Amino acid sequence: MKQRLNKLIAHSGVCSRRKADELISSGKVCVNGKTVTVLGTVVDINHDSITVNAKPLNAEKKIYILLHKPVGYTTTTKDEHAEKTVLELLPKLSERVYPVGRLDKDTAGLLILTNDGKLSYELTHPKFEIDRVYEATVKNAVNRLTIKKLERSGLEIDDYVTSACRIRIIDRDKTKTTLQVTLREGRKRQIRRMFNLVRHPVIELKRVQFGKLQLGGLNTGKWRYITKKEII
């Protein structure tokens, strides 16, 4: 499969994509025995011989992990300002993995981590319309008129307009309502901002499903490998 050289180097676990650009520009990357310094060069790991700092670059084994992210952890691979990142919950791996999309620091639930860039793109790009299912507990009793308002497309939230979503009441009393919210987009803090707009602030938020992959009984802070069957 053909892809950009910097992306291939990054996905092979050598370094970040930005560092890969620096290595290419400084003449430390060779393709089929010739030094390559042009950013944007396209290669095929299955047919081209690639070296970085005179060391052969091999195709990295694809790895897929499902993590039950706890509240308080930042969804990032590296952030000097973050107290705790999701990678701290994983064992030391020989492969570099990256979060698929994001969960806010204050949001718990299902998080996928992988080094499969193609899969990550297909899971997160809006054109593929992959469902993301959340359980949200909000303040006070939410009525059905409010739910219908949130479900329809065109809701203006600061700098963007929402697409249609699906909302189902799980439980409700005078002080709070627990709902299932299904989105096909992953805007920053979208659910919190949606419910703030209708004056029902979110108390707790957890993602329980991504596509057909479910959190199930996986305990908070624990992880497991995603099976080949689930990937297919």
C-alpha positions as CSV (number, residue, x, y, z in Angstrom):
1,M,0.0,0.0,0.0
2,K,1.4,3.4,-1.0
3,Q,1.6,6.2,1.5
4,R,3.6,9.3,2.4
5,L,7.1,8.5,3.6
6,N,6.8,10.6,6.8
7,K,3.6,8.9,7.8
8,L,5.1,5.5,7.2
9,I,8.1,6.3,9.4
10,A,5.8,7.5,12.1
11,H,3.5,4.5,12.0
12,S,6.6,2.2,12.1
13,G,7.3,3.5,15.6
14,V,10.5,5.3,14.8
15,C,9.4,8.8,15.8
16,S,6.6,11.3,15.4
17,R,5.6,12.6,11.9
18,R,7.1,16.0,12.6
19,K,10.4,14.4,13.5
20,A,10.2,12.2,10.4
21,D,10.0,15.4,8.3
22,E,13.1,16.6,10.0
23,L,14.9,13.3,9.3
24,I,13.9,13.4,5.6
25,S,14.9,17.1,5.2
26,S,18.3,16.4,6.8
27,G,19.1,13.6,4.3
28,K,18.9,10.7,6.8
29,V,16.3,8.7,4.9
30,C,17.0,6.5,1.9
31,V,14.6,4.8,-0.5
32,N,16.0,2.0,-2.6
33,G,19.5,3.2,-1.9
34,K,19.0,6.8,-2.8
35,T,18.8,9.7,-0.3
36,V,15.3,11.3,-0.3
37,T,14.9,14.9,1.0
38,V,11.6,15.8,-0.6
39,L,8.7,16.0,1.8
40,G,5.6,14.4,0.5
41,T,7.5,11.5,-1.1
42,V,5.2,8.5,-1.6
43,V,6.5,4.9,-1.0
44,D,5.3,1.4,-0.7
45,I,6.7,-0.6,2.3
46,N,5.9,-3.9,0.5
47,H,8.1,-3.0,-2.5
48,D,10.5,-0.2,-1.5
49,S,13.6,-0.6,0.6
50,I,13.7,2.2,3.2
51,T,16.4,3.0,5.7
52,V,16.3,5.7,8.5
53,N,19.7,6.6,9.9
54,A,21.1,3.6,7.9
55,K,18.8,1.2,9.7
56,P,16.1,-0.8,7.7
57,L,12.5,0.3,8.2
58,N,10.2,-2.6,8.6
59,A,6.4,-2.7,8.4
60,E,5.1,-2.4,11.9
61,K,2.8,-5.1,13.2
62,K,-0.8,-3.7,13.5
63,I,-2.1,-3.6,17.0
64,Y,-5.6,-2.7,18.2
65,I,-6.6,-2.0,21.9
66,L,-9.8,-1.2,23.6
67,L,-9.4,0.8,26.8
68,H,-12.0,1.8,29.4
69,K,-10.8,5.3,30.0
70,P,-11.3,6.7,33.5
71,V,-12.2,10.3,34.3
72,G,-9.1,12.4,34.8
73,Y,-6.9,11.0,32.0
74,T,-6.1,13.1,29.0
75,T,-6.5,11.4,25.5
76,T,-3.1,12.1,24.1
77,T,0.2,10.3,23.6
78,K,2.3,13.1,25.0
79,D,1.3,16.4,26.8
80,E,3.7,18.1,29.2
81,H,0.7,19.9,30.8
82,A,-1.3,16.8,31.4
83,E,-1.3,15.2,34.8
84,K,-2.1,11.8,33.5
85,T,-2.4,10.4,29.9
86,V,-4.2,7.3,28.7
87,L,-0.9,5.7,27.7
88,E,-0.1,5.4,31.4
89,L,-2.8,2.8,31.6
90,L,-1.2,0.5,29.0
91,P,1.7,-1.8,29.5
92,K,5.0,-1.1,27.7
93,L,4.4,-2.0,24.0
94,S,6.9,-2.5,21.3
95,E,4.6,-0.7,18.9
96,R,3.5,3.0,19.1
97,V,-0.3,3.3,19.4
98,Y,-2.4,6.4,19.0
99,P,-6.0,7.2,20.2
100,V,-8.7,7.0,17.6
101,G,-10.5,10.4,18.2
102,R,-10.6,11.9,21.6
103,L,-12.5,11.7,24.9
104,D,-12.4,14.7,27.1
105,K,-10.5,14.5,30.4
106,D,-13.8,14.5,32.3
107,T,-15.4,11.8,30.1
108,A,-15.0,8.1,30.7
109,G,-15.6,5.1,28.5
110,L,-14.5,3.3,25.4
111,L,-11.4,4.4,23.7
112,I,-9.6,2.7,20.8
113,L,-5.9,2.9,20.4
114,T,-4.1,1.6,17.3
115,N,-1.2,2.1,14.9
116,D,-3.5,1.4,11.9
117,G,-3.9,4.8,10.3
118,K,-6.3,3.7,7.7
119,L,-8.7,2.2,10.2
120,S,-8.4,5.3,12.4
121,Y,-9.3,7.5,9.5
122,E,-12.3,5.4,8.5
123,L,-13.6,5.4,12.1
124,T,-13.3,9.1,12.6
125,H,-14.1,10.8,9.3
126,P,-17.8,12.0,9.1
127,K,-18.3,10.6,5.6
128,F,-18.2,7.0,7.0
129,E,-21.0,7.8,9.5
130,I,-19.8,5.6,12.3
131,D,-22.0,5.7,15.4
132,R,-20.6,6.8,18.8
133,V,-22.9,5.9,21.6
134,Y,-22.8,7.6,25.0
135,E,-24.6,7.4,28.3
136,A,-25.1,10.9,29.7
137,T,-26.5,11.9,33.1
138,V,-27.7,15.5,33.1
139,K,-29.2,17.8,35.7
140,N,-33.0,17.9,36.2
141,A,-35.8,16.2,34.2
142,V,-35.4,16.5,30.5
143,N,-38.7,16.7,28.5
144,R,-39.3,15.1,25.1
145,L,-39.7,18.5,23.4
146,T,-36.1,19.3,24.5
147,I,-34.9,15.9,23.2
148,K,-36.5,16.6,19.8
149,K,-34.8,19.9,19.7
150,L,-31.4,18.3,20.4
151,E,-32.0,15.5,17.9
152,R,-32.6,17.5,14.8
153,S,-29.7,18.8,12.7
154,G,-28.8,22.5,12.6
155,L,-28.4,23.2,16.3
156,E,-25.9,26.1,16.5
157,I,-23.2,25.6,19.1
158,D,-20.7,28.4,19.2
159,D,-18.5,27.8,16.1
160,Y,-20.4,24.9,14.4
161,V,-23.8,23.5,13.5
162,T,-24.6,20.0,14.7
163,S,-25.8,17.0,12.6
164,A,-28.8,15.0,13.5
165,C,-28.4,12.6,16.5
166,R,-30.5,10.1,18.4
167,I,-31.4,10.4,22.1
168,R,-33.3,7.9,24.3
169,I,-34.2,8.3,27.9
170,I,-32.9,5.6,30.2
171,D,-34.0,6.9,33.5
172,R,-35.5,10.2,34.8
173,D,-36.5,11.9,38.1
174,K,-36.9,15.5,39.2
175,T,-33.2,16.0,39.9
176,K,-31.5,14.2,37.0
177,T,-32.0,12.4,33.7
178,T,-29.9,9.6,32.2
179,L,-29.9,9.3,28.5
180,Q,-28.4,7.3,25.6
181,V,-27.0,9.7,23.0
182,T,-25.9,8.4,19.6
183,L,-23.7,10.7,17.4
184,R,-22.1,10.3,14.0
185,E,-19.6,13.2,14.6
186,G,-17.0,13.9,17.3
187,R,-16.9,17.6,17.9
188,K,-15.0,18.8,20.9
189,R,-17.1,18.5,24.1
190,Q,-20.2,18.3,21.8
191,I,-22.6,16.5,24.2
192,R,-21.7,18.8,27.1
193,R,-22.2,21.9,24.9
194,M,-25.5,20.6,23.5
195,F,-27.0,20.1,27.0
196,N,-25.6,23.3,28.3
197,L,-27.5,25.1,25.5
198,V,-30.8,23.7,26.8
199,R,-29.8,24.3,30.5
200,H,-29.3,20.7,31.5
201,P,-25.6,20.5,32.4
202,V,-23.9,17.1,32.1
203,I,-23.1,15.5,35.4
204,E,-21.5,12.3,34.1
205,L,-20.6,11.2,30.6
206,K,-19.4,7.8,29.3
207,R,-18.9,6.4,25.8
208,V,-20.2,2.8,25.7
209,Q,-20.0,2.0,22.0
210,F,-17.9,3.0,18.9
211,G,-19.2,1.5,15.7
212,K,-20.2,-2.1,16.6
213,L,-17.5,-2.3,19.3
214,Q,-19.0,-2.2,22.8
215,L,-17.4,-1.4,26.2
216,G,-19.3,-4.4,27.8
217,G,-18.1,-5.5,31.2
218,L,-14.5,-4.1,30.9
219,N,-13.7,-2.4,34.2
220,T,-12.6,1.2,34.5
221,G,-8.9,1.7,33.7
222,K,-8.6,-1.8,32.2
223,W,-7.8,-2.7,28.6
224,R,-7.9,-5.6,26.2
225,Y,-6.8,-6.4,22.6
226,I,-9.5,-6.1,20.0
227,T,-10.0,-9.4,18.2
228,K,-9.6,-9.9,14.4
229,K,-13.3,-10.7,14.1
230,E,-14.2,-7.3,15.8
231,I,-11.8,-5.5,13.4
232,I,-13.4,-7.1,10.4
